[in-house]
Amino acid sequence: MKRLIKRKKTHKAGLPPGTLIYTGEKKEVETKITVIDYDDKDYKFNELSDLYFNFNEIEKNKVRWIKVIGLTNEKVIEYIGKAFELHPLVLEDILNPNQRPKFEYYGDYIFIVMRRIFFEGEDRSFENEQISFILGPNFVISFQEQDTEVFISILERIKSGMGRVRFMGPDYLEYTLIDVLIDNYFIVLEEIGESIEEIEDILIYEPKPETLQKIYDLKRKNIDLRKSIWPTREVINKLQREQSKLISEDLQIYLRDIYDHIFRITDLLDNYRDIIFGMLDIYLSSISNKMNDIMKVLTIISTIFIPLSFLAGFYGMNFIHMPELSNPIAYPTLIIVMIFIGALMILFFKKKRWI
C-alpha cells in the first residue's frame, strides 16, 4: 500500500528557494495544456501544442480555465508563472507534488493545493495525486500530475451549458473543481466502509491471521486519509472567511455546503478509526477465547486420564503376590472400571457446565 504524502530525498538540497525542479514520480506523463474560454453564450477549447499563446489576454466578461496536465516540463510552468506574475515559491510548490492541502492568498490571486485520493487496479491499491489551483480575477489554472478524467463532468457542463458554471465567475469554477475532489472522498470512504463490514463478518465467524493484516491495512489507510483530508477543512474554512474581491458573496452558500461535506467526511474518518480499533480488540479477544477453549478441552482430557493413568501404573507394577493378578477376569474388570471412571468424570464436568 502506498502512502498518501511521501517523504523522499530529492536533488533540490542546497538549491535556492524558488528553483523549479519537478520532484514527483509521474515523469512519463507528457505536459499538455488546454485553454477553455467561456461565458453564458459561448465557449472555446484550445489544446496548445506550443507556448506561443497569450495566456493572460482574456476577453472581457469571459472566464478562462487553463488546464495543465503533467508537470515534467518545468519551462511550461515557468512560462505560465511569468504570464500571470506568480510567485516563484508558488511554482516551486506546484512542482513538488508532496504538499499538504493549503490555502495562500497573494493579493491578485489565490493559491490552493488539494489532494485527489482514489483506489486503482484490481488489488485496489491506494493512490493519490496533488492538484494545485490558481484563482485569479477572471481565470483559474489547474495543475495535475496525471492525465485523468477527474474533471470530465465539469468540461461536459461547460460544453452543454448545463448547470451554473457558464453563468458564474471563476470563483464558482474553482468551487466546482474542489467539490468534485471532495465528492471523490465519499467514494473512497464508501469502499473502506464495505471493507470494514466484510472484515467484521469474518471476525464474528472465523477470524484468521490474515484478518489481522487486513485490519492493519485499513488502519494505515485511515491514518493516511486523515493526513490528507483534515488540512482540507482548513482550506475550505479559509475560503469561506477570506475577505477577498476574488470570492463573491454569492459563493458563500456553496462554500458552506462543501464545508459541511468535508466536516461529514472527517466525522466518518473518526468513526472508522474507532471501529477499526474496536475490530483489533475483537480479533485479539476472539483469538484469546479460541485459545482458552482449546486449553479447556486439553485440560479436561488430561484430568480424565489422571485416575486412569494411576490405575494403569498401579497394575503395571511387576510384583508376584499382587492381588487379582491370578484372577482370569481381572484385566477386563480393570478396563471396565477405567471406562466407568472416565464416563463418571465427563458427567460430573457436564453437571458443573465446564464442558
C-alpha positions as CSV (number, residue, x, y, z in Angstrom):
1,M,0.0,0.0,0.0
2,K,1.3,3.4,-0.9
3,R,1.5,6.3,1.5
4,L,-0.5,9.4,0.6
5,I,2.1,12.1,1.4
6,K,5.5,10.7,0.8
7,R,8.8,11.9,2.3
8,K,11.7,11.2,0.0
9,K,15.1,12.6,-1.0
10,T,15.3,15.0,-3.9
11,H,18.0,16.7,-5.8
12,K,16.9,20.2,-4.5
13,A,19.1,20.1,-1.4
14,G,21.3,23.2,-1.4
15,L,19.5,25.0,-4.2
16,P,18.0,28.4,-3.6
17,P,14.3,28.8,-2.8
18,G,12.1,29.0,-5.9
19,T,14.2,26.7,-8.0
20,L,11.9,24.9,-10.4
21,I,12.6,21.2,-10.4
22,Y,9.8,18.6,-10.7
23,T,10.2,16.1,-7.8
24,G,7.2,13.8,-8.5
25,E,7.2,10.3,-9.8
26,K,4.9,10.7,-12.9
27,K,7.9,11.6,-15.1
28,E,6.4,9.7,-18.1
29,V,3.3,12.0,-18.3
30,E,3.8,14.5,-21.1
31,T,2.8,18.1,-20.3
32,K,-0.4,19.1,-22.1
33,I,-2.2,22.4,-21.9
34,T,-5.9,23.0,-22.6
35,V,-7.3,26.5,-22.5
36,I,-11.1,26.8,-22.1
37,D,-12.7,30.2,-22.5
38,Y,-16.4,30.6,-21.9
39,D,-19.3,32.9,-20.9
40,D,-23.0,32.4,-20.7
41,K,-23.4,32.5,-24.5
42,D,-20.3,30.6,-25.9
43,Y,-17.3,28.5,-25.2
44,K,-14.0,27.7,-26.9
45,F,-11.4,24.9,-26.3
46,N,-7.8,25.3,-27.3
47,E,-5.4,22.4,-27.0
48,L,-1.9,24.0,-27.2
49,S,1.0,22.4,-29.0
50,D,3.4,25.2,-28.1
51,L,3.8,28.1,-25.7
52,Y,3.2,30.8,-28.2
53,F,-0.1,31.8,-26.6
54,N,-1.2,34.9,-24.7
55,F,-2.4,33.2,-21.5
56,N,-3.3,36.5,-19.7
57,E,-5.1,38.2,-22.6
58,I,-8.7,37.2,-21.8
59,E,-11.7,38.6,-23.5
60,K,-13.9,40.9,-21.4
61,N,-16.7,39.1,-19.4
62,K,-15.2,35.7,-20.2
63,V,-13.7,33.2,-17.8
64,R,-10.5,31.3,-18.7
65,W,-9.7,27.9,-17.4
66,I,-6.1,26.8,-18.1
67,K,-5.9,23.1,-17.6
68,V,-2.3,21.8,-17.2
69,I,-1.7,18.0,-17.2
70,G,1.8,16.7,-16.5
71,L,4.4,18.7,-14.6
72,T,7.6,17.3,-16.1
73,N,8.2,20.3,-18.3
74,E,9.4,23.0,-15.9
75,K,9.7,25.5,-18.8
76,V,5.9,25.4,-19.3
77,I,5.3,26.0,-15.6
78,E,7.8,28.8,-15.6
79,Y,6.2,30.4,-18.7
80,I,2.7,30.4,-17.2
81,G,4.1,31.7,-14.0
82,K,5.7,34.7,-15.8
83,A,2.5,35.3,-17.8
84,F,0.4,35.7,-14.6
85,E,3.3,37.0,-12.4
86,L,3.1,34.1,-10.0
87,H,5.5,34.0,-7.0
88,P,8.5,31.6,-7.6
89,L,7.6,29.8,-4.3
90,V,4.2,29.0,-5.7
91,L,5.7,27.5,-8.8
92,E,8.1,25.5,-6.6
93,D,5.2,24.1,-4.6
94,I,3.3,23.1,-7.8
95,L,6.4,21.2,-9.0
96,N,6.8,19.5,-5.6
97,P,3.7,17.3,-5.5
98,N,4.1,16.2,-1.9
99,Q,2.4,19.2,-0.3
100,R,-0.3,19.1,2.3
101,P,-3.6,20.8,1.3
102,K,-3.2,24.5,1.9
103,F,-4.6,28.0,1.0
104,E,-2.4,31.0,0.4
105,Y,-3.6,34.5,-0.6
106,Y,-1.3,36.6,-2.7
107,G,-3.5,39.7,-3.3
108,D,-4.0,39.3,-7.0
109,Y,-4.6,35.6,-6.9
110,I,-5.2,32.7,-4.5
111,F,-3.1,29.5,-4.5
112,I,-4.8,26.3,-3.3
113,V,-3.4,22.8,-3.0
114,M,-5.8,19.8,-2.9
115,R,-5.2,16.1,-3.0
116,R,-7.1,13.6,-5.1
117,I,-7.4,10.2,-3.4
118,F,-8.6,7.1,-5.2
119,F,-8.2,3.3,-5.4
120,E,-6.6,1.9,-8.5
121,G,-6.2,-1.6,-10.2
122,E,-7.6,-5.0,-9.3
123,D,-5.7,-5.0,-6.0
124,R,-7.4,-1.7,-5.1
125,S,-4.1,-0.1,-4.2
126,F,-4.2,3.3,-2.5
127,E,-3.2,6.2,-4.8
128,N,-3.1,9.9,-4.5
129,E,-2.4,13.0,-6.7
130,Q,-1.7,16.6,-5.8
131,I,-3.9,19.1,-7.8
132,S,-2.9,22.8,-7.5
133,F,-5.1,25.7,-8.4
134,I,-4.5,29.4,-9.1
135,L,-7.7,31.5,-8.8
136,G,-7.5,35.0,-10.4
137,P,-10.0,37.8,-11.2
138,N,-11.0,36.2,-14.5
139,F,-9.2,32.9,-14.7
140,V,-8.5,29.6,-13.0
141,I,-5.4,27.5,-13.6
142,S,-5.3,23.8,-12.5
143,F,-2.1,21.7,-12.4
144,Q,-2.4,17.9,-12.4
145,E,0.3,15.2,-12.3
146,Q,-1.7,12.6,-14.1
147,D,-3.8,12.5,-17.2
148,T,-7.1,11.6,-15.6
149,E,-10.7,12.4,-16.3
150,V,-11.5,13.6,-12.8
151,F,-12.9,16.9,-14.1
152,I,-14.6,15.5,-17.2
153,S,-18.1,16.2,-15.7
154,I,-17.2,19.9,-15.4
155,L,-15.9,20.0,-19.0
156,E,-19.2,18.4,-20.2
157,R,-21.2,21.1,-18.2
158,I,-19.3,23.8,-19.9
159,K,-19.8,22.3,-23.3
160,S,-23.5,21.7,-22.8
161,G,-24.3,24.9,-20.8
162,M,-26.0,22.8,-18.1
163,G,-25.8,24.0,-14.5
164,R,-24.4,27.3,-13.3
165,V,-20.8,27.2,-14.5
166,R,-21.3,29.1,-17.7
167,F,-23.3,31.8,-15.9
168,M,-21.0,32.4,-12.9
169,G,-17.4,33.7,-12.4
170,P,-14.1,32.0,-11.9
171,D,-14.7,31.6,-8.2
172,Y,-17.6,29.3,-8.9
173,L,-15.5,27.3,-11.3
174,E,-12.9,26.9,-8.6
175,Y,-15.7,25.8,-6.2
176,T,-16.9,23.1,-8.7
177,L,-13.3,21.8,-9.1
178,I,-12.9,21.4,-5.4
179,D,-16.4,20.0,-5.0
180,V,-15.5,17.2,-7.4
181,L,-12.4,16.2,-5.4
182,I,-14.4,16.2,-2.2
183,D,-17.1,14.1,-3.7
184,N,-14.4,11.5,-4.6
185,Y,-13.6,11.3,-0.9
186,F,-17.0,9.9,-0.3
187,I,-16.4,7.2,-2.9
188,V,-13.2,6.2,-1.2
189,L,-14.8,6.2,2.2
190,E,-17.7,4.1,0.9
191,E,-15.2,1.4,-0.3
192,I,-13.4,1.5,3.1
193,G,-16.8,1.1,4.8
194,E,-17.5,-2.0,2.7
195,S,-14.1,-3.5,3.6
196,I,-14.9,-2.8,7.3
197,E,-18.2,-4.7,7.0
198,E,-16.5,-7.6,5.3
199,I,-13.9,-7.9,8.0
200,E,-16.5,-7.6,10.7
201,D,-18.3,-10.7,9.3
202,I,-15.0,-12.6,9.3
203,L,-14.3,-11.6,12.9
204,I,-17.6,-12.9,14.0
205,Y,-17.5,-16.3,12.3
206,E,-13.9,-17.3,11.6
207,P,-11.0,-14.9,12.4
208,K,-7.7,-15.8,10.8
209,P,-4.1,-14.5,10.9
210,E,-4.8,-12.9,7.5
211,T,-7.6,-10.9,9.1
212,L,-5.2,-9.1,11.3
213,Q,-3.2,-7.9,8.2
214,K,-6.4,-6.6,6.6
215,I,-7.2,-4.7,9.8
216,Y,-3.8,-3.1,9.9
217,D,-4.1,-2.2,6.2
218,L,-7.4,-0.4,6.9
219,K,-5.8,1.3,9.9
220,R,-3.0,2.6,7.7
221,K,-5.4,3.8,5.0
222,N,-7.5,5.6,7.6
223,I,-4.4,7.4,9.0
224,D,-3.2,8.4,5.5
225,L,-6.7,9.7,4.7
226,R,-6.8,11.8,7.8
227,K,-3.4,13.3,6.9
228,S,-4.8,14.4,3.6
229,I,-8.4,15.3,4.5
230,W,-8.1,17.1,7.8
231,P,-6.0,20.0,6.3
232,T,-8.7,20.3,3.6
233,R,-11.1,21.5,6.3
234,E,-8.8,24.5,6.9
235,V,-8.6,25.2,3.2
236,I,-12.4,25.4,2.9
237,N,-12.6,27.4,6.1
238,K,-10.2,30.0,4.8
239,L,-12.0,30.2,1.5
240,Q,-15.2,31.0,3.5
241,R,-13.6,33.6,5.8
242,E,-11.1,35.2,3.4
243,Q,-12.1,38.8,2.7
244,S,-11.1,39.0,-1.0
245,K,-12.5,40.5,-4.1
246,L,-11.8,37.2,-5.8
247,I,-14.5,35.4,-3.9
248,S,-18.0,36.8,-4.3
249,E,-20.7,36.9,-1.6
250,D,-22.9,34.7,-3.8
251,L,-20.4,31.9,-3.5
252,Q,-20.6,31.7,0.3
253,I,-23.6,29.4,0.4
254,Y,-21.8,26.9,-1.9
255,L,-18.6,27.1,0.2
256,R,-20.7,26.3,3.3
257,D,-22.1,23.3,1.5
258,I,-18.7,21.8,0.7
259,Y,-17.5,22.7,4.3
260,D,-20.4,20.6,5.6
261,H,-19.4,17.8,3.3
262,I,-15.8,17.8,4.4
263,F,-17.0,18.0,8.0
264,R,-19.1,14.9,7.5
265,I,-16.1,13.1,5.9
266,T,-13.9,13.9,8.9
267,D,-16.6,12.6,11.2
268,L,-16.8,9.4,9.1
269,L,-13.0,9.0,9.4
270,D,-13.2,9.4,13.2
271,N,-16.0,6.8,13.3
272,Y,-14.0,4.4,11.1
273,R,-10.9,4.9,13.3
274,D,-12.9,3.9,16.4
275,I,-14.4,0.9,14.5
276,I,-11.0,-0.3,13.3
277,F,-9.5,-0.1,16.8
278,G,-12.6,-2.0,18.1
279,M,-12.0,-4.6,15.4
280,L,-8.4,-5.1,16.7
281,D,-9.8,-5.6,20.2
282,I,-12.4,-8.1,18.9
283,Y,-9.8,-10.0,16.9
284,L,-7.4,-10.3,19.9
285,S,-10.4,-11.3,22.1
286,S,-11.5,-13.9,19.6
287,I,-8.1,-15.4,19.3
288,S,-7.8,-15.4,23.2
289,N,-11.2,-17.1,23.6
290,K,-10.3,-19.7,20.9
291,M,-7.1,-20.4,22.7
292,N,-9.0,-20.7,26.0
293,D,-11.4,-23.2,24.5
294,I,-8.5,-25.3,23.2
295,M,-6.8,-25.2,26.6
296,K,-10.1,-26.1,28.4
297,V,-10.5,-29.2,26.2
298,L,-6.9,-30.3,26.7
299,T,-7.2,-29.7,30.4
300,I,-10.4,-31.8,30.6
301,I,-8.8,-34.6,28.6
302,S,-5.7,-34.5,30.9
303,T,-7.9,-34.5,34.0
304,I,-9.9,-37.6,32.8
305,F,-6.7,-39.5,32.2
306,I,-5.2,-38.8,35.6
307,P,-7.1,-41.6,37.5
308,L,-6.8,-43.9,34.5
309,S,-3.1,-43.4,34.4
310,F,-2.9,-44.1,38.1
311,L,-4.7,-47.4,37.7
312,A,-2.7,-48.4,34.7
313,G,0.5,-47.5,36.5
314,F,-0.6,-49.3,39.7
315,Y,-1.4,-52.6,38.0
316,G,1.6,-52.3,35.7
317,M,3.9,-52.9,38.7
318,N,5.7,-56.3,38.4
319,F,5.0,-57.8,41.9
320,I,4.4,-61.6,42.1
321,H,2.0,-61.5,45.0
322,M,-0.1,-58.6,43.8
323,P,-3.8,-59.3,44.3
324,E,-6.1,-60.0,41.4
325,L,-3.3,-60.9,39.1
326,S,-4.2,-64.6,39.1
327,N,-7.9,-63.8,38.5
328,P,-8.9,-64.5,34.9
329,I,-11.3,-61.6,34.7
330,A,-9.0,-59.1,36.4
331,Y,-7.9,-57.4,33.1
332,P,-11.4,-56.9,31.6
333,T,-12.6,-55.8,35.1
334,L,-9.9,-53.1,35.2
335,I,-10.8,-51.9,31.7
336,I,-14.5,-51.6,32.7
337,V,-13.6,-49.7,35.9
338,M,-11.4,-47.3,33.9
339,I,-14.2,-46.7,31.4
340,F,-16.7,-46.2,34.2
341,I,-14.4,-43.6,36.0
342,G,-13.9,-41.7,32.7
343,A,-17.7,-41.6,32.0
344,L,-18.4,-40.6,35.6
345,M,-15.9,-37.7,35.3
346,I,-17.4,-36.5,32.0
347,L,-20.9,-36.5,33.6
348,F,-19.5,-34.5,36.5
349,F,-17.9,-31.9,34.2
350,K,-21.2,-31.5,32.3
351,K,-23.2,-31.1,35.5
352,K,-20.7,-28.3,36.5
353,R,-21.1,-26.9,33.0
354,W,-17.4,-27.0,32.4
355,I,-17.9,-28.7,29.0
